[in-house]
Amino acid sequence: MAGLLDSIYYKDLQYSKSVYGDRAFYSLRSVSRNRLDLEIPGTGIFLSLNPDASDTVISSFPITVEYEWPILVYVISIYNQIPIFENTFKAVIPIANQPSEYN
């Protein structure tokens, strides 16, 4: 598995997160060091998988992730109003991978 991941890179990372961390958008291109080609058996013809437009010796695959968790807005507002939730909330934030300004 480690050998497979050693040859995978990324480029064009773009992301945005809302102020409360309840919404986020991530976009990037996963890039292989060498272009991925498949030969059609017996023909000598190769099919290139997602050749990159700017660099023809690599293959790149677009990846986009978007999420919206409206419950986080309520959790944060409850946390700000009731101090008893402070320890629980501080334990949940790292698990949910939210911004550190709420810790």
JORA-V416996 format. One record per backbone hydrogen bond with DSSP energy under -1.0 kcal/mol. CO is the residue of the C=O (numbers start at 0). NH is the residue of the N-H. E is the energy in kcal/mol with one decimal. If there is no record, write none. Layout:
co: {CO	CO}
nh: {NH	NH}
e: {E	E}
//
This chain:
co: {0	1	3	4	6	8	10	13	15	21	22	23	24	25	26	27	28	29	30	35	37	39	44	46	49	54	56	57	58	60	62	64	66	68	69	70	71	72	73	74	75	76	77	81	82	84	85	86	87	88	91	92	98	99}
nh: {4	5	6	7	32	30	28	26	24	68	17	66	15	64	13	62	10	60	8	48	46	42	39	37	59	57	34	51	31	29	27	25	23	71	72	74	75	76	77	78	79	80	81	84	85	88	89	90	91	92	95	97	101	102}
e: {-2.1	-1.4	-1.0	-1.2	-1.4	-3.3	-2.5	-2.8	-2.4	-3.8	-2.5	-2.2	-2.0	-2.8	-2.8	-3.0	-1.8	-2.7	-3.3	-3.3	-3.3	-2.0	-3.1	-2.5	-2.4	-1.3	-1.3	-1.9	-2.3	-2.9	-2.4	-3.2	-2.0	-1.9	-1.2	-2.4	-2.4	-1.9	-2.5	-2.5	-2.1	-1.0	-2.5	-1.6	-1.7	-3.0	-2.5	-1.3	-1.7	-2.2	-2.4	-1.7	-1.3	-1.9}
//
